[in-house]
Amino acid sequence: MKLAVIGYPIKHSKSPYMHNFWLDQAGVDGEYEAIEVPPEHLENNVYELIKSGFTGFNVTIPHKESIIQYLDEVDAAAKSLGAVNTVLINDGKSYGYNTDGNGFLKSLLTKRDTEEIKKANMLIIGAGGAAKGMIGALKSFGCDRISVTNRTIEKADLLIKDHRVNGQALQLSDAEQRLNEYDIVINTTSAGMFPKVQERPIDSAKMKHGSLAADIIYNPQKTSFLKQAEQAGAESLNGIGMFVYQGALAFEMWTGIQSDAAEMIKKMTELMNQE
């Protein structure tokens, strides 16, 4: 079985570590690799993966939205989100899915219970592929008070209108001034990801005491955004849980095998602590 993750850059990815462990554990003869794909080569690389006998692959930044045009079919939920992070290949045809949102929800439920999540006033930072998966899953879960802030406010506004949530599209500067209004603030951008660990998507110094700052980044474990939020008295949730849970959903899709996500979260945390 041949599996992969494609993105640009991709060298930082821990997906091969995780999926190869699960393949070995399940006794499946296969390999999962990271393939760096610049945006201008996406179309050719997708077709090459299909022709080369891959069972499937994950899709990460910056291809989650643009890949849709190169797939044969896209799951209804992923199509409505406008973003794909998992591709299954069967009989030479490619099928796109999105496991990001449900992966994040599983992680979020380790910090807040169902009612707390549904009632929370939320702010999503970013309006790209990851944000689309997030807002769709949160809306389906029963969340409605969701605002979005983004460098391009038009994209934030479109995200809110597409999902019909009760929130606002905000400029980054406005969101920073109003951070103490939110119970959960979620960074879906790559700001702060290794190696640019000093970057922050937003100044989180004004977060409300006892609120939750969540980041989809897992390398580093604690981003500058999360550190600053903690200093303001907020709790933090890094991206390891989401990373593992979305990966487990994709792995089951490809292999039909359920993996032990809780065990992998511990392993990933230990691995990141060693680096």
N, C-alpha and C positions, 0 to 999 in steps of 0.2 A: 504494500500500500504506500503510495506516494502522497504526501501532504506538505503544505507550505503556508507561509504568511508572506504577503507582498506589501511593500510600503516604501517610503522614501523620506528620511533615512530609515534603516531597519536594523543596523548592527547592534543597537541597544536592546533589541527584543529578547524577552525570556520565553517566548512562545515555544521555540524548539526544545528548551529544557523541559518544559511542562508536558508537551504532547509526546515527546520521545519517552519520558518516564511512564506515561500512561500506556503507550504502545507496548513497552517492555513488560509492564506489570500485567497487562492483559494477554501477553503472549502473542501479540499480533506482529507479523513480519512486515515491518514498514519503517519509514523514516519521514520526519517532519523537518523542513529546512526553511531558513529565512532568505528571501530573494529580494534584493534591492531593485526597485523598478521606478525609474524617473517618470514623471507624468507623461512626457512625450513618447514613451515606449510602452505605455499601459496596454493599448489595444493589441499590439503584437505579442506582448508577454502573456496576456490572457489566452489568446488563441494557441500559443505555444504550450501552455500548461494543459490545455484541453487535449491537444494532439499528442502530448508526451505521456499520457496515461495517468495523470493525477486523479485521485479520488475526490480531492477538494482542496480548498485553501481559504485562509483568513485574509481579510483586507483591512489595512489600517491607514493612518494618515499618509498621504492626502487623497486617497483613492475611493473613499467610501461612497461618494456621490457619483463621481464620474464613471465608475465601473459599470453602472447600471446599463448604459447604452450598449455594452459589449456582451451582455448575458442573454441567453435564449429566453429564460423565464425568470420572473422575480415574484417571490411570495407577496401576497396581497398586503400584508402588514408592512413589509419592507418597502413596497412600492408607495404606500401611503406616506411613509416616513421620508422617502426619497434618499435612503441610505442603505447600503449593504455591507456587512462585515464578515459574512460567511458564504462560501460558494460550495455547492455540491455538484460533482460532475457524474453523470450517469448516461451510459450509452452515447457518449460524445456530445451530450447537451449539458449546458451549464444552468444552474438554478441558484438564485440569490436569496439570502435570508438575512435577518438582523437579530442577533442575540445580545447586543449591547445593553438595551434597555432592561430586559429581564435579568441580565447579569448584574446590572447596577442595583436593581430593586432587591435582589437576594442579599447583596452586600449591605444595602441601607437598612434592611430589616435586622441586622446584627446590632444596630445602634438605636433604632426607633421602632416602636410597635406599629401595627397597621393603622390604628386610629390617629396616632401622632403624625404619621406620614400623610394621611388623607387630609388632616386639618391644617397642616403646616403651610405657612406663607413662604414660598420658595423663589429663589433667584437662580437662573441658569446663566452662566458666563460662557458665551460663544454661541454660534448659530450654524455650525457645520454639521458634518455627518454624525458625530457622536452626540451632539445636542439633539438632533432629530430623533435618534433612537431613544434618548432619555425622555424627552417630553412626550413621546408617543406612549411609552410604557407607563409613565407616571399618570397620564390622562386615563389610560385604560384601568389603572389601579384604583382610580377614584379621586385623584388629586385635581384641583381646579385652580388654585391660587398660585399661578406660575408666571413670573415675569422673566424676561430675557434681556440681557445686556450684551452688546456686541460692538466692535469697532465700526461696522457698517450697520447702522440702526435699521435700515430698510430690510435687511435679512432677519433681524430680530422681530420686526413687526410682522413679516410674512410668516414666521414660525408660529407666532401667537395666533394669527388669523387662521392658518391652516388647521391648527388643532383646537381652535375655539376654546381657549382657556381664559380664565378671568385674571388677566395680568397685563403688564405694560411692557412696551419696548423702550429700553432706556439707553442713553449714551453712557459710556463707561464712567465718565465724571459724575453724572447724576446718580448712578448706581452706588458709587463709592460713598456719596453723601447720605444715602438712604439705607445703608447696609444694616443698621440697627432695627430695621423694620422686618427683617427676614429671619425665619426660624431655621431654614436650611439653605445654604449657598453652595452651588455645585459648579466647579470649574470643569468645562469640557474641552478646553483648548490645550495646546501643547506647551503653553508658557510655563517654564520652570522644569521642563523635562531635561534629563541628561543629554548633552553636557551643559546646557544653558540654565544651570540650576539657580542662578540669582534672579532670573526673570519671574515676574508675577503678573497674572492676567489682570489683577485689580489690587488696589491697596485695601487689605482686609483688616486694618487697624480699628475700624469702627463697627466690627461685628458685635452683635448682642451677646451679653454674657449668658452662657448656657445654650446658645444656638449651636448648630452643627455646620462645619465647613467640610465639604467633600471634594475630593480631587480624583479624576480618572487616571492620573499619572501614578505609576508605581515605581519609577526609577528617576529620582530618588524616592524612598519610602515617604519621607516628609518633605514636601516642597516648601519653598519660601512662602507661598500663599498660606499653607497650613500652619507653618511656624508662627507667622504673624497673627493668624486668627486665634491660635492658642494663647498667645500673649495678651490678646484682648478678652480672654475668658471663654472662648468658644471651644467646643469639642472638635476633634478632627477624625476624618475617615479617609484613608489613602486608597489608591486604586488597585491594590493587590486583590481584594475580594472581588471586585467587578471583573478584573482581568481573569481570575480563575473561574468564576461562575460562567462568564460568557464563553470561555474556552471549553468548559465541561459540556455546555449545551451543544457547541459545534462538534466536539469529539463524539458525542452520542449520535449526532446526525450522520456523521461519516461512518462510524463503526457499529452503531447499535449497542454500544457498551456504556453504562453509567460509571463515571469515575468518582473517586472520593475527593470532593472539592475541599472539605475541611482539612484533610490531610495535606493537600497541595498548598493551601493557604499557609500552613505552618512551614512547609518546606520552602516556599517562596520567600517567606519572611526571614527564615534562617539564611537563605542564600543571599538576600539583599543585605543582611546584617554583616555578612562576611566581606562584602565589597566596599 
